[in-house]
């Protein structure tokens, strides 16, 4: 028995399902679906308008970040960088402050490694295995054995403005400044060429707020912890 052409076309594809209108939107409606993210990377917080602030930490070129701020912010950044697939290497003289984070991160997979100051071995960073080195070495971090390079970024944490800070700030591709004293704010303002209103604001910033600066741009960002981050690290704080 011959099968009609229309039936043969349906063989092997099951029954014809219910007919519904197509899910379509107009060109004008497409703009409302856009995500307010200006770059790829990790979300480090929200700006003054509540839009996500995104930092591309995994780069094919050397990238140095100097953060004058608290341990809490540095640890949130480390967790979020690990979530992008980067291996996190922490060079620190206070391993006890990082041990819980290193054990909890990665869902059982080792993604955060801790090393004593000056003991970080070469990491073999690559596009498929980027590395972020967090240097938590106090007020006067020594010259690091492992420096920034392709697919290996270095974040240097300074608790306050120190004698070595100006050199690190000038070298950095990105600077982060949290609440500091008025005297420190004045010095930072001169080093970073900040306008007067931004300089004055540095001594009044709330916990979790960071002024991120490059040579051309600056932006105040509020880092808001997720429930998991709060459970692990506690609430945002400037002092440790």
Buried (B, 14 or more C-beta within 10 A) or exposed (E): EEEEEEEEEEEEEEEEEEEEEEEEEEEEEEEEEEEEEEEEBBBBBBBEEEEBBBBEBBBEEBBBBBBBBBBBBBBBBBBBBBEBEBBBBBBBEBEEBBEEBBEBBBEEEEBBBBBEBBEBEEBEBEEEBBBBBBBBBBEEBEEBEBEBBEBBBBBBBBBEBBEBBBEBBEEBBBBBBBBBEEEBBBBBBEBBEBEEEBBBBBBEBEBBBBBBBEEEEBBBBBBBBEEEBEEBBEEBEBEE
